[in-house]
Amino acid sequence: MTTEIDPITLGVIQNGLQQVCNEMDLAFCRAAFSPVIAEAMDRSDGIYAAEDGALIAQGDLGLPVFVGTMQYGTQAVIQRVSNPQPDDVIICNDPYLGGTHLMDVRFYRPFFYQGELFCWLANTGHWPDTGGMVPGGFSARATEVEQEGLRIPPVKLFKQGELDPEILAIIQSNIRIADQRIGDIQAQAAALKIGDKRLTALLDRYGRDTVAQAIAELRARAERLMRATIADVPDGVYTGEAFVDSDGVVDEPLKIAMQITVKGDEMTFDMTGSSPPCRGPMNSVIATTRSSVYLAIKHIFPDVPLNAGTYAPLKIIDPKGTFLYAEYPRPVSGCAAEVSQRIAEAVFAALTKAIPDRLFAAPAGSSGNFALGGYDPDKQRSYVMYVISGGGYGGHAGGDGLTNGCSTIGISKSQPIEVLEQYYPVLFERYALAEGSGGAGQHRGGFGINYRVRVRRGEARASMVMDHGRTGPQGALNGSEGGANTVRFDFKDGSTHTPLHLSKEQDITVRPGDVIDVCTPGGGGYGNPSNRDPQKVQDDIRKGYYSAEQSAALFPIKGSE
């Protein structure tokens, strides 16, 4: 008969598992060569169950969108990799096997304790390039996944600690700036090795059986807490919508139709009424679709601990026949960074009707994916620069939205412009708030940013997959939508270019002196704008957030009409 684990030991083991993941995150960041990992922190580490890949723990510094996807990726590895050995590291970036897009490369390490497989350690890192039509992988016009880059099935990159030179050669022969990838590969593998050491120490201290018992109890408690939280939401059927600007190929919006049924202590999510599969790269693989729902619920109920038990009361109907259930060979480069945020936005819009006091207007909902690849004649080497940018968060019952916050799906931050200018032949001429972009409301949305980057040396190719260019993030409870995303190329010869698909374009040739100007979306407004405190309206004018003319139009004085 198993004795019940005492709460102090349970709490210590819970924090110990979390610390293992945090140390993997930090080791990955500190050792990585690419600024997108080292500075922007576009990566995640976690611990997953040996039998089914279920999430045990993930680091505080990990991207939320990877919370769900890596457990599905671990399941794929368990099913496809036979006879894993200690110190093996499996690599995979296949989006259809529990992934996102090709640039998010996943490593998996079986964790053995006293000769037996106990769990899996896994991490994901965004590589700046994995081949394909355009530098950086964000092809706005891809019509099949092969055009987006190299697709790697689950294979052993490290065999019992030894890097396989043949697999490495295949990878390096199919990606750009291959000589720089070995640093990220070694950093990603080293992070898992750190996790192996720290988890071994935890099991040495408390024993295999006690830790296993604690993991089971933590999973059960997370499920109970999530069920209790859902039980406080009024039963009913709630609907919400969100739209992707276009797929990059066909200039028509894609609809996400979200229906959430709350019954007792469970929620069911039905997206089967969404648009059919699209030609361009804005399809979403099912792992990303599910993870988008999970992270949206975690935004709404942040106090529920995170492990596989958290997801148990969340039932997702597979949206087969829609662009949210991508199957080979549908292109998917925009799924993780853009479509996932529209899915979350649809969840927010639906549940605002049920629990308005806990919800908020839509955030910017775009990662601002901008890639520039070329040859730097001064350094005599090729480069690929990937820029992530922030935007405004939506207003909420407690106040105004956050300005220049990270994307809905992650904690990734904009890389310091000084670092980008040091690595790449560019100059940021402007990096400032996008004044006026916050949606009007009793509590206004936060502001996006406006940056202008000039090419200093050499010819380069620019590509971007962004969103919210057709319409801004939606408001809540009569609030107005936030400012839309804009992109403009200002060429040295005086001509300009605006992408046909607003914030999606690829392979634009830029030369020294050419400038790319980007404004990211602002957050939606919350509540009727006429109810905004007049003093706050004046404060915003004084700070330059809005002009007096904008404020008069956006925030009418109640009863003056």
PyMOL commands that set and color helices and strands:
alter all, ss='L'
color gray80, all
select helices_A, chain A and resi 7-31+35-38+65-80+145-148+165-172+178-206+208-231+286-300+308-311+335-352+356-358+417-423+529-531+534-542+548-554
alter helices_A, ss='H'
color red, helices_A
select strands_A, chain A and resi 43-49+55-58+89-92+104-113+116-126+155-159+162-163+236-244+254-263+266-270+314-317+369-376+381-387+426-433+449-455+460-465+486-490+496-497+504-510+515-519
alter strands_A, ss='S'
color yellow, strands_A
deselect
rebuild
show_as cartoon
